[in-house]
């Protein structure tokens, strides 16, 4: 299962609500990765989800052609193309969308009916997406990320997976390694140190991740607190259910961070090479960002100049993350007893 683009799609939610507000009676569809667009399955603003499977490459003819046919079948009048690729604009053209709006580039201008220059300043991705709508004349009033879930189904599923007493007397802390590239992934030894900094019987842990991340959790365990390991065992929809139940999420810059923010859960986010001002939680009070300040010798030897700002998550200490987690739990969760 491909979990890519989850964060990008959740960060699109302010724009989806703005489009719905501008055209309250319109048929509104969201096109994206099949698994990731499930985050809009219960969004009251959205009428249709159109899957485009990019897991076999951007130019896989079967996947590309299926998305084009879906657009043709919908007879869409207007598309806001937030993805900046040539293929996304071509898909809208071939799909017969009458008006195609996106950011200007040398390769895409002939494919778009209206194009706009990107903001001069390097803004947060939510602001950049909103700027496209505002350039067209659609106002974006609320910049908060939101994810809607089926709460009744979630309640039954969570009781089965976590048990009826999980989190009843202690906070639930969800954790994820959150990335496939090494320098954006927190080392397992750091995870183990963090888990064992939590006092005995102070929290219940849930491990989360995609099937591909299963290997990164080998040997990670807590001797002080209960652990439920759900790595590779949830869909993205089920992942959002777990995050909705959690009192705190800890993990690197990744899609689950934005799902947790979309369910208004407190988050501690670990940043290395990526810029939190660009893709971290946006204007969200219940979050703490912990950013790497250097590069470890292993990443320096392996990646060298490829790490543009010379940082990796390996330089973030477990005690720093624990201090941030304890501070956020103290502020947001009455069940926290350090």
N, C-alpha and C positions, 0 to 999 in steps of 0.2 A: 504494500500500500504506500503510495507516494504522499508524503505530508508536506510537500513544498507549497509555498505561496499562502499558507494559512495566515501568517501575520499580515501580509499585504492585503488579503481579502477582508480581514477584521478591521484593518485601518481604513478600509474603503467605506465602512458602515456610516460615518457621518455624511458622506456624499450620497449614499443610497437613500438615506432619510430625506436629504435635501431635494433629490430628484422626485421622490414621492410627494413631498410637500408642494413642489412646483407643478406637478401633474397628478393631482389626486385620483383621477379616474383612469389613468393610463395603465396598460399592461406592462409591468416592469420585470425584466429578466436580468439575472446575473450569470455571466459566462466565466468559467474557470475550471481549475483542476477538479476532477470528479469527486475525490474525497474531501477536498478543502471547501468546496462550495456548500457542503452539508452544514456549514456554520450559518447559512442563511435559510435553512429548511423551514424554520418556524418564525422567521422574521415577518412581521405583519406588513412590511412595506413591499415585499417581494412576491410576485405571482408565479415565477418560473425560474428553474435552474437549468442552465445549458452546460453540459459537461464538455470539456476539451482536454483530452488526455495528452499531456506533453511528456509523459514518462519515457516514451520511445523517441523523443527528439522533437524539436519545434516544427520540423518539416516532414513528419510522418504523414503520408498522404491519406491513410485511412482515418486517423484522428482528425486531421485538418478538414478533410472532406465532410466528415460527419458533423462537425461544428458549423461548417458553411451551410449544409443542408438544413440544419436546425434553424439557422438565421433566416434562410429563405422561407421555410415553413411558417415562421412567425410574422413575416411581412413587416419588419420593424421600420418605423419612420425615423428614428433617431438613435444613435449610439454614441456614448461617451467612452472613448478608448483611453483608459488610464495607463495601460501598459504601453511602454514606449518602443516596442519592437515594430519592425517592418511587417512581420507576419500578422500581427493583430489588426493593423489597418487594412491589409490585403484581405483578410478574412471577412471584415465588415463590408468591403466593396463587393467581393464575390458573393456574399450572402444577401446582396440586394438591399442593404440598409440605405435609405434615401439620404439622410444627413449624418455625416461621420465627423465627429469632433475629437481632436486630440492635440498633443503638443507637436510643434513644428520641428521637422528635421529634414535634412537634404534628401533623404531617401523616401520620406513618407508624404511630402506635401501634395503630390499628385493623386494620392489615394484618399485624402481627406477633403471634405467640402468646406470645413472651417478649421483653421489651425492657429494656434497661439504659441507665443514664445514662453519658455519656462521662466519662473521667477528668477530675478537676477541673483538674489541671495540664496545660499544653500539652506533651505528650510526643512522642517520636519516633513516626512512623507505624507502625513495627514494634511498638512497645510498645502503641500504641492498638489495633491489630488484636488483639494478644495479650490485652489487657485484656478484650475482648469474650468470648473463649473462657474466660478465667479466671473471669469473672463467671458464666458458665454452669456452671463446674465442671471445665473441661478445663485441665490444667496444661501450660504451655509452658516447656520446660526449655532448649531450644537456640534462641537468637535469631539465629543466623547465617543469612545469605542463601545459598541453594544453587541452582545450575542444573545439570542433568544433560544430557549430550550423547551423540550416537552417535559414539564416538571413532574407529571404523573408517571411517565415511563422511567424517568430518571430515578424517582424515589424507589420503585420496585427493583430496578437494576442495581442500584447502590446497596440496597439492603442485602441482595444476594451476593454481591462481590465483596463488600466490606464487612458484612455482618451487622446485626442490630445495635451492638454496643460500641462499635468503632467510632471514636470521636465524641462519645457521649459525655465523658468527664474530662477529656484532654483535648487540646487543639489538634486538628489534622494538618500536617505539614506535607505538601506534595513537592516532589523534587524531580528534575529532569536533567539529563546531560545536554539535550537540546540541539546538538549539531553533529554533523558527520566529519567536518574538517577539524584536524587536531588542534590548531591554535585557537579555535573558537569553542573548544570543549574543555570543561574543567576536569582535571585528572581524577582518577578513581581514588587515589590515596588522599586527595583533598576532601572528596566526598565522605570517605570513611572517617576522617578526622572530624569533619563537621558533625556527622551523625552522633559521634560519641562525646561531643561537647554538650549536647542536650542532656540535662539531668535525668536520672532514672525515673521512669513513669511520668514524664512531663509532657510528652506529645505522642501521637500516632502518626507514623510515616506512611506515605504512598509513593512508590516509584512509578514514574510515567515515561513513556517514550514509544517511538515507532518500532516495528519489528527489526529494522536495520540497526537499531541502537541496543538490541539485546546483549550483544557481546560487551558493550561498554559498562554494563552493570555487574559483570562476573566478579564475585568476591566482595561486593559492597553489601554491608549489613550493619545493623545496629544491635549492640549488646544491651543497651539501656532501655530501648523502647520497641513497641510493636511495629512490625513492617508488613505491609501488603504490597507485593510486587505485581504491577499491572503492565510492565513494559512489554510492548508487542501484543497486548491482549485487548486493546480498545480500538474502536473506530474513532474518528475525530469527533463525532457527535457524542460518543460515550466519554471521551476525554474531557469534553466541556462539562459533562455531568459531574465527573470527579472534581474538576476544578471549582465548580459551583459549591461543592460540599466542603472544600478545603478552607482552612482559616488562614493559610499562607502558602504561596507558591515560591519556590526558589529554583532558579535555573538561568542558564545563559540566554542571551538574545536569541529568540526563537518564536515560532508560532504559538506554542503553549503560553508564553508570556502574554500575548495579546488576547488569547482566549480567556485567560484568568482576569485580565483587565476588563474585557468585555462582559464578564460576569461580576464585576466590581469586587474582586477579591484582592487582598493585599499581596504585593509581590516584592521580592528581592531579586534584582536582575543583575547578572554578571556580564560585563562588557570587556572585550579585548580589542581587536582591530576595528570593529564597527563603532559608529558614532552614536551614543545615546541621544544626542540632540537631533539626530536624523531619524532614528528608528526605535527609540525607546518609548516607554509609556509617555503619553502626551498630556500635559496639564492634569496629572492624576496624583491626588494627594497621598494615597495609600501605597506608595512605592518608594523603594530605596535603590538607587543605582550604585553598584560597586564596580569601579573601573580599574583594569590592570594598568600598572604604571611602568612596566618594563617587559623584557623578553627573556625567557629562560634559555639556557645554553642549548637544550635539545631542539627547540624551535629555531634558534639562530642557526644551528648547524644544518637543519633540515630545509628551512624555508629562506633563510638569508634575506635578501633585499625584497622578496615577494611580500613581506609584511611591511606595508607602506608606513604605518605609524609606529612600528617596532614594539608592538605589545602582543602578549598572549595571555590567555586566562590562567596559565600555569603559575603566574606570579601573584595571583590573589590568594591570600592566606585563609585557612579555615576559620581562624579566630575572628577575622574581619567580617566574614559572612555571618558567623554566629551572632556577633554583636549587633549587626543590622537586623537579623531575624528576631532576636530577643527584643530589640527596641520596637519593632513594628508589631510584634505580638502583644507587648505590654500596652501599646496604644490602641489596639483594635480588638483584642480577644480577652474577655473576662475570665475564660477558663485557663489562661496561661498562668502557671505557678512555677517559676524557675527555682 
